Amino acid sequence: MSEDRSGSEGRAVRGKLKITQIGSPIGRPADQRATLVCLGLNKMHRSRIVDDTPANRGRIEKVRHLLRVEPVEGA
């Protein structure tokens, strides 16, 4: 009966992802630019570590052509 849970919401523990912007948002639709900003990216070759959640996976999928995604070890 012991389940791996985090926080009071009872969601399963997830890992982290390192995302690096490798493509320019110049000439891209406004929604793609906004998605990059939502992920915490706004300049080329900048990296952020984000939680591996379905919401972030959807954002990453939307701008996958502008990003490099790597799993973070030990997170």
C-alpha positions as CSV (number, residue, x, y, z in Angstrom):
1,M,0.0,0.0,0.0
2,S,3.0,2.3,0.1
3,E,3.0,4.4,-3.0
4,D,5.7,6.9,-4.1
5,R,4.0,10.2,-3.7
6,S,5.1,13.8,-3.4
7,G,3.4,16.7,-1.8
8,S,-0.2,16.8,-0.5
9,E,-1.7,16.4,-3.9
10,G,-0.6,12.8,-4.1
11,R,1.1,13.0,-7.5
12,A,3.8,10.6,-8.4
13,V,7.4,11.9,-8.2
14,R,8.8,12.8,-11.6
15,G,12.2,13.6,-12.9
16,K,13.7,16.8,-14.4
17,L,14.6,17.8,-17.9
18,K,17.4,20.1,-19.1
19,I,16.2,22.1,-22.1
20,T,18.5,24.3,-24.2
21,Q,17.3,26.7,-26.9
22,I,19.1,26.0,-30.1
23,G,16.9,27.7,-32.6
24,S,15.9,31.4,-33.0
25,P,12.3,32.5,-32.5
26,I,12.8,35.2,-35.2
27,G,10.1,34.6,-37.9
28,R,8.2,32.1,-35.8
29,P,4.5,32.5,-34.8
30,A,3.8,34.5,-31.7
31,D,2.5,31.4,-29.9
32,Q,5.8,29.6,-30.3
33,R,7.7,32.6,-28.9
34,A,5.3,32.7,-26.0
35,T,5.9,29.0,-25.4
36,L,9.7,29.6,-25.2
37,V,9.1,32.4,-22.7
38,C,6.8,30.1,-20.6
39,L,9.6,27.5,-20.5
40,G,12.0,30.2,-19.3
41,L,14.0,30.6,-22.5
42,N,14.5,33.8,-24.4
43,K,18.0,33.7,-25.9
44,M,20.0,31.2,-27.9
45,H,22.0,28.6,-26.1
46,R,20.4,29.3,-22.7
47,S,19.4,26.3,-20.6
48,R,16.8,25.7,-18.0
49,I,16.0,22.7,-15.8
50,V,12.2,22.0,-15.7
51,D,10.0,19.4,-14.1
52,D,9.1,16.5,-16.3
53,T,5.3,17.0,-16.2
54,P,2.7,16.5,-18.9
55,A,2.2,20.3,-19.2
56,N,5.9,20.9,-19.8
57,R,6.1,17.9,-22.2
58,G,3.4,19.5,-24.2
59,R,5.2,22.8,-24.3
60,I,8.4,21.1,-25.3
61,E,6.6,19.2,-28.1
62,K,5.2,22.4,-29.5
63,V,8.7,24.0,-30.0
64,R,10.8,20.8,-30.2
65,H,12.4,22.1,-33.4
66,L,13.9,25.0,-31.4
67,L,15.1,22.9,-28.4
68,R,17.6,20.2,-27.3
69,V,16.1,18.1,-24.4
70,E,18.2,16.0,-22.1
71,P,17.2,14.1,-18.9
72,V,18.8,15.3,-15.7
73,E,20.6,12.5,-13.8
74,G,19.9,12.2,-10.1
75,A,16.9,14.6,-10.1
